[in-house]
């Protein structure tokens, strides 16, 4: 069967038939979050002052950024599992998380003396950030790629990149619970490195794994 014929047949499936890949993707996302959370709890656990930190805007900002990224990437992935589902996808939504982070960083720059900006950006735990964000995101990446294989994406590399962003958002969320550095400048400097690393791995893996 030719590719265009397969696309036509898949696109013509009934809603009940087409719900199966979306359901598997949802279950995969839930399972990957549970595994990433278990990895965090069994390794480093949440920071000792977690309960007190929740009452601060800088700590909460980290979760606003990471959860927004994971959610917007997941919504795009729900389109990616179907043939040509990404052709008219609202890719602008993926910029919501960076916008939140940039706004928080601007507030931080206004609040802190210029002499402390560098210290806030470097933080005390940057090497953990570079290691643990990708580490906690590995299970979501692998499970997400598996779930996407159950569909019929026509943009394998882009879809793999989106899986990586979702995995990065999940990994960064659980790392944020352990991370003692709450400054938006630290988050802006280091979190995207681990997240984009997973995005790159996802794109390369998607090009090989998600091709028809």
Buried (B, 14 or more C-beta within 10 A) or exposed (E): EEEEEBBEEBEEBEEEEBEEBBEBBBEBBEBBBEBBBEBBEEEBEBBEEEEEBEEEEBBBBBBBBBBBBBBBBBBBBBBBBBBBBBEEBEEEBBEBBBEBBBEBBEBBEEEBEEEEBEEBBBBEBBEBBBEBBBBBBBBBBBBBBBBBBBBBBBBBBBBBBBBBBBBBBBBBBBBBBBBBBBBBBBBBBBBBBBBBBBBEBBBBBBBEBBEE
